[in-house]
Amino acid sequence: MNKVDLVVIGGGAGGYQSAIKATRLGLKAVLVEKDKLGGVCLNKGCIPTKALIATVERLHYIQKAREFGIQVKDYSFDFSAIMERKDRIIRRLSSNLEQLMQINKVRVVKGEAQIIEPGEIEVTDPAGKREIIFTKNTIIATGSKTMRLPISGVDLEGVITSEQALSLDNLPSKLIVIGGGVIGIEFANIFNALGVEVTMLEMLPRILLSVDEEIAFRLAQLLRRRGIEILTNCKVKGIKEDNQRLEVLVSVAEEERKLESEKVLLAVGRIPDIGNLNVQKLGIELEEKAIKVNKKMETNITGIYAVGDVVGKIMLAHVASREGIVAVENISGKKVKMDYRVVPNCVFSIPEVASVGLTEEEARRENSNIKVSKFPFRYNSKALIMGETEGMIKIIANGDSLKLLGMHIIGIHASDLIAEGALALSLGATVREILNTIHAHPTLAEIIANVAEGLSES
Ligand code: FAD
């Protein structure tokens, strides 16, 4: 019997990285994908949303042009051209990914996989033809799907998921976004910048629960200033269709209200997708609908690993990729553990938000002896030159050792700046070591040195 070393089920960020890593380590790997290579991130997530955000950033620059002495007399945009550019980027990256698979000698099989038993994978191709692949190891990387709210009206035509929002033909006049998490905020930004009236509904007392409270509060202020209505403590009771408009029944601080909208976007989170894999029959342990794995990313069944959104830890593409690498290294005989302590988390809003490590609230809960320093963008020369003075960087350090515990940024290019915080945190650096690193002038990165300076003499 011809056995491969590894079958990876799912060609998203977790799956394709696993397959590439495996062949680079000399393993014979097959990647099975039932839909499009690249998964959610490339086709319906990270890439299309960021392509649209790049467009609305250009609109933002046009609106600020006068400050730079440029008169833009008239401008307009073409929504279908904006969407076409997004699709072009996806096509280009898909083709790059296919080439990457060829270069790395990964056999890609199109079809839906089912685990018949450990080591035996059945793949049904789009024409219904079946193939059995025997393997020493399997990685499940089947990702996640949009969570539906258990309320009436979620199946109405105008109630859309993030995937549908990315393929609209026309802009709605009004959009209600249910959910004040990362995905909800990114879409609220995009549609607001394109002239759509946007209301965001969040059940909790604040948006972006996973982000440092002060930073999330600043972002909410800035989004409101740009015209996005944000209702917190807002529970959605149901959705009705009324005269071709959607009526969303909510209770805000115990008071019932009816909100009208053309479209309603569901952005309340995602749940692991274990689909028709046969997980229950095989006895693979689950943990709150996600596949349970140990630190080696292995399930309770020897030789079956799981990575990415399907394990439900931190649903981000770079986490899925890292988990894939950890799983493959363990399969190849190394002993590696997945570490979630240093995971940068970015919100691609205008301005951006990015964080790594502990929030101030988490650090206070874990250790009463912490020190906090903040520095605003408005004192930084590059931010002033760019006309982007909104925002700040905040760091949290251990009160004795001054070891960095967390970095939180709101401001332009936050998603790039956070890389320095992630590196410092993973190396266990102190704020003095950050300060002793020469930062080029004039750059936004100097704000990191400034914020470190705030603690270095303490
Ligand atoms: P997926 O990308 O979901 O891939 C799973 C693949 O498995 C799919 O292609 C699916 O077709 C395939 N599959 C499923 N079952 C089978 C089967 N039985 N047989 C064969 N194939 C199967 N993350 C970030 O880090 N940065 C961002 O900016 C970001 N933006 C996002 C924006 C949106 C709107 C969304 C929805 C998500 C975003 N994410 C972002 C999250 C990111 O997309 C996911 O964390 C990432 O895609 C997870 O990768 P994965 O490999 O676990 O799964």
Residues whose N, C-alpha, C, O or C-beta is under 5 A from the ligand:
A	BS01	FAD	I9 G10 G11 G12 A13 G14 G15 V32 E33 K34 D35 K36 G38 G39 V40 C41 K44 G45 C46 T49 G111 E112 A113 A141 T142 G143 S144 S162 I183 G275 V307 G308 D309 V310 M315 L316 A317 H318 A320
